């Protein structure tokens, strides 16, 4: 298998963390998005969206990080990341879809305004966009905060794909300047994720 990725990307990091957690052998190929490497060469034939991560497993090419995570888990029977119980699996999927549709989009506003604009010389952060981002972030962070009360993990008693999908964005809290102050449950829960060996080994500075 080969994974095309960009280490600092939350979408990439969570896939790498799953690979490490499951102990799967996979070649990691870094595409530097800031240099436009995802827009060049054969990669466009692999992913017409020209986005990372993208997994190549033989003749099978798969994009969308949450789909990749589920696919990787299918290679390891009985993994607690993606339990076989259909109710639990549906609950995990629910949070992954929630991340894609809501929480990740809210975080993405801050990532673009406070990180990418500077990296790409696109000017200063747009205060109007930041204000919209704060409204959206707080709306969905409130949902996450309430759900985590009395829980160590999002679903059940063990870490699952749900935790890695939703939590992946929190690694950029300081750089992106999310309005996370006051969300004690979210901060406590993310510390649990930070203690996972697979999360630690997927830290961008350790990946090439």
MOTA-V599854 format. One record per helix or strand of 2 or more residues. SS is the DSSP state (2 for helix, 1 for strand). FROM is the first residue (numbers start at 1). LEN is the number of residues. If there is no record, write none. Layout:
SS|FROM|LEN / SS|FROM|LEN
This chain:
1|2|4 / 2|10|13 / 1|27|4 / 2|33|3 / 2|37|3 / 2|43|4 / 1|54|4 / 1|60|4 / 2|65|10 / 2|80|3 / 2|86|34 / 2|127|22 / 2|161|16 / 2|184|11 / 2|197|5 / 2|204|3
